[in-house]
Amino acid sequence: MEITETTEVTKALVRRPSPRLAEGLVTHIERSEIDLDLAQRQWQDYVDALHSQGWETIEVEPAPDCPDSVFVEDAVVVYGRTAVITRPGADARKPETVGAEKAVAALGYDVKRIEAPGTLDGGDVLKFGGTVWVGLGGRTNEEGVRQLREHLAAEGAETIGVPLTKVLHLKSAVTALPDGTVVGYEPLVDDPSVWDSFLAVPEESGAHVVLLGGDRILMAADAPRSAELFRSRGYTVTTVDISEYEKLEGCVTCLSVRLRGCPS
């Protein structure tokens, strides 16, 4: 989730699920059976939810041979007018970046790339107020963080690596509300003190929110207590069922790349 976004955002990249979705990688959870038909309906419901909130979606070309390609956020990090094409930590996911690069180049972004030996997954990148936190764990390494820091320095961003051992990606553990409060399910957060303002949520999937603009947020439907917590803080909550993607360690942030200051 692009948590620097406090102004209206209207465009997002999405990518249709691969017919091989059930072969997607799992790292920290047991593999479960995937209902592909249900996953396809849930993806469309997710896209429809964005549309209902005034967003335009731009489809990245499908990657049918890449089971995890629906998690388009991992392929590119967008900050200001810069789009950094990642180099995923899992070799099977490296081909996913080709379509993402075509999409952001067509939109007029200044395209940069993470090069070997660096690795970086976009799901490890959390942004707010000029600071970029990057989870250092199984998929992103120190060299990937160094290169991202270099690429984003021209945008005025400060990039900081943070420890990650309990979940696949940093944004599997934490995201942030529009006021900058970082939210997370505490048993899965290595060090909540990294953030000046941290709010523990009662459900794991309650840690994942997408900012829709203003006081509006999008989150998974299976965290009702977290949704109520956010409503009590004045936020308007839209929920979507993404159960099939959660079986693959995915969350609402993974399924799109929110574009801020899109050049075109």
KOLNUVO-826922 format. One record per residue (C-alpha): residue in three letters; x negated, y negated, z negated. Coordinates in pm, whole numbers, plus 50000, padded with zeros to 5 digits. Example, Ala and Ser with C-alpha at 12.3 -4.5 7.8 and 13.67 -1.06 7.14 Angstrom:
REM KOLNUVO-826922
ala487705045049220 ser486335010649286 
REM end
This chain:
REM KOLNUVO-826922
met500005000050000 glu498714965950091 ile499154949749755 thr497814915849855 glu501114910150031 thr503204884549847 thr504624868050159 glu507104883350401 val505724912350599 thr507574924650908 lys505384950451083 ala504154984850985 leu502375013051161 val503985047451137 arg503285081151299 arg505625110251363 pro504895142551176 ser502925169551356 pro504665202651432 arg501765217551234 leu502625197350921 ala502915228850709 glu499185234850765 gly498285201850597 leu495495201250342 val496165204449969 thr493505198749706 his494895192749356 ile498185211949378 glu499375246649480 arg500555250849837 ser504335251849882 glu506475260950181 ile507305230950402 asp510695226750567 leu509665209950892 asp513195200450995 leu513765183950657 ala510375166650680 gln511315152051017 arg514615139050879 gln512845124350576 trp510345106750801 gln513185091151000 asp514935080850678 tyr511695064150565 val511455045050894 asp515145035850873 ala514595022650520 leu511884999450650 his514164987950932 ser516994981450685 gln514704957550498 gly513874937550811 trp510654954850908 glu509544963451260 thr507754996751294 ile505065003751552 glu504475040351630 val500895052051652 glu500565078251925 pro501325113151790 ala498495137051700 pro500235170751720 asp497045190651658 cys496355171951332 pro498625185551056 asp498095155750821 ser498395128551086 val501765116150955 phe499775101350665 val498715072850891 glu497475050850608 asp494345072050578 ala493185063350930 val492845025450905 val492434998250642 val493864964350739 tyr492824932650557 gly493594898550702 arg492654899751070 thr490224928851020 ala491124965251082 val488574990450956 ile488835024351123 thr488075050150859 arg485965081450871 pro488075106650677 gly486345128250420 ala487995159850554 asp486555169650892 ala489925182351014 arg491315147150979 lys488615128051167 pro490445129751506 glu493405110951353 thr491605077751379 val491645076151761 gly495315066951791 ala495165043351495 glu492295024251656 lys494245020551980 ala497235006851789 val495384980151592 ala493234970151890 ala496404964752094 leu497694942051819 gly494604920051838 tyr492824929351518 asp489054926051482 val488174963051476 lys485344976351258 arg484415012451184 ile483075033850903 glu480065052651043 ala478305084550928 pro477225093050666 gly479965071650517 thr483395086450450 leu486525067050364 asp490225075650345 gly492635046450358 gly494665061350076 asp491735053949846 val491995016349908 leu494064994249676 lys494154956549737 phe495304926949536 gly494464890049521 gly491124891649696 thr489954923449520 val489734957349690 trp489444987949467 val488275020249630 gly488585054549473 leu485355074349468 gly486245110949466 gly486535139849706 arg487305120750027 thr485495087149995 asn481795083449920 glu479525055049808 glu478315048250161 gly481885044750282 val482555019350007 arg479375000550096 gln480364997750461 leu483914987250374 arg482504960450142 glu480354947450426 his483254947150673 leu485624928950440 ala483154903650304 ala483924879950591 glu487574880450479 gly486494869050133 ala487274902049964 glu485424916949668 thr485204954849704 ile484754976649394 gly484375014349365 val486305031249083 pro486135067248955 leu488665092449085 thr488775128748967 lys492405138048895 val494215131449224 leu493525132049597 his493475094349658 leu493375063249442 lys496885053949553 ser498075088149445 ala497295075149095 val498045037749106 thr499665010749317 ala500824976049219 leu503944955149180 pro504374921549356 asp503174902949045 gly499884922249050 thr500684946048768 val499054979348848 val501375008748783 gly500285044448725 tyr501175077648570 glu498635076948291 pro497665114048280 leu496395110548639 val494535077548599 asp490835080748519 asp490405046348361 pro493415022748326 ser491114995848180 val489774989248531 trp492794966448578 asp493604936248362 ser497324943848378 phe498334980648375 leu501834994948329 ala502285032048258 val505275047948430 pro507175078648305 glu507025099248626 glu504165108148859 ser505855095549175 gly506855063748994 ala503245052949039 his503755047949413 val505455016449539 val505464999049876 leu505984961549874 leu508784951050106 gly508444913550050 gly509634891249768 asp510984911749477 arg511754942449693 ile509934975549660 leu510255010149815 met509615041949616 ala510395079049607 ala513845090149497 asp512555115149239 ala511435089148984 pro514715074548850 arg513315063648514 ser510495044848682 ala513015028748918 glu515015016648619 leu511855003148461 phe511124983048774 arg514724970448795 ser514464958948434 arg511504937648543 gly513634920748810 tyr512734941249117 thr515124953449385 val514394990149444 thr515005010549760 thr514465048049727 val513775075249983 asp513485113049951 ile510015124350060 ser509905158249888 glu508265176450180 tyr505425151450192 glu504885152849817 lys504205190149864 leu501155179150065 glu500005153249806 gly501605125350007 cys503575095649878 val505485065550011 thr502345045150066 cys500725071850287 leu503445071350552 ser502825036350685 val500265008650717 arg501774975350625 leu500364947250836 arg499654913050691 gly498834884050920 cys499234905451230 pro497494886751514 ser500184894751772 
REM end
